[in-house]
Amino acid sequence: MPESGNSGAPKARDSFDMQEFVALHGDRLVRSAYLLCGDRTEAQDLAQETLIQAFKSWSRYRADSALYTWVHGILLNLCRRYHRKQKRLIYDDELLRNESMATTAPQSADLDYCGRTLAQAIRELSLEHREAIVLRYFDNMKIHEIAHQLGVSEGTIKSRLHYAVRHLEDLLPRELNQFVSDGTDNNGLP
Amino acid sequence: MNCEDFNDKLPEFLDGLLSAPEQTATREHLQQCLCCQKSWRHQAVLAKSIRLAFKQETDGLSLNPETRRNILNACNQREPRRKASDGVLAWLAAIWRRSAWTGAVLFLLLLLIFRGVLYDRPTTAPALPSATAPPRKLCVIDVPIKTKIHVSRTEKNMMVDAVIPSVMVAQATFSGEAKPSSH
């Protein structure tokens, strides 16, 4: 859960200890930013802007959710703005082809390659589906928390997750099977 | 519980968020239904593989020291504290955000306030005749206006012709001395 580090119920705090927050959640925030935007350099900028913006508007934090969740909400907004800007840019087809060749070329048939291929497939998802997947499987949020965070219904989140997962399966049936069958399968029922 | 219910509750089941009776019913269905066992196993495996992919993709990525320094420098300039006014401001902000009606009501109020300025012309009382001004003379002009005005205009892509048989003079201003009518 995103509350790891903020154990227990969220409490109203009198000050925002940025140093402590960065130490606890800084790396996680930049990783989440990277998964959402797909660019490591941009992820650093997004994380920086998110934290500074959170600090400035901290008085608006109502403590009805964990501090990390609130900060992550700011990150989501900034990522959406980033994607809107990206859409306006003219994308070079040649660059796209080179990038996709560089990231998906089968360098080896091991787990590492399958993981990278899956990550590449996740990057190809639409922003809405990627947000749902990242919040669910990276930030480990529950369905109702994702729904609250994105401002949509739980049914919508389930639907987005369902289609996102189906899309991933369509893209990667063989690699995924190889990837997940290597000791990660769980045959025991709960 | 049927398979459709099971699939609907599967995320909450995996999160352990179901109530005790629901949890029991879901588990019982899972033990009896081979199809749902397969689906559950597939979901669990897929979730694990996605988490692993995310972990591999982000391993070694951390907040750059420079970024960290920039953030702390920006935040060290002033430590924000909650002020008493923050509560009131936040309350007003919440009303503003949550109620789309607030905007509509304010707009209507502004419209009502400025309606008089925008549309109502100031009504001034007619000036009283001053002692120095020449006395007004009432003149009757007996000039019949006989004319026919032919107008045409476009209405819904069609030309509409009309003839106006008479004209009423609503207001006229004359200058010079009026002479009495000869007839």
Interface residues (C-beta under 8 A of the other chain):
Chain A: D14 S15 F16 M18 Q19 V22 G26 D27 L29 V30 R31 Y34 L35 R40 A43 Q44 D45 A47 Q48 L51 I52 F55 K56 W58 S59 R60 R62 D112 C114 G115 R116 L118 A119 I122 I133 V134 Y137 F138 K142 I143 H144 K158 L161 V165 L168 E169 L176 F179 V180 T184 D185 N186 N187 L189 P190
Chain B: D8 P11 E12 D15 L17 R27 L30 Q31 Q37 W40 R41 Q43 A44 V45 L46 A47 K48 S49 I50 R51 L52 A53 F54 Q56 E57 T58 L61 S62 L63 N64 T67 R68 N70 I71 L72 A74 C75 E79 P80 R81 R82 K83 D86 L89 A90 A93
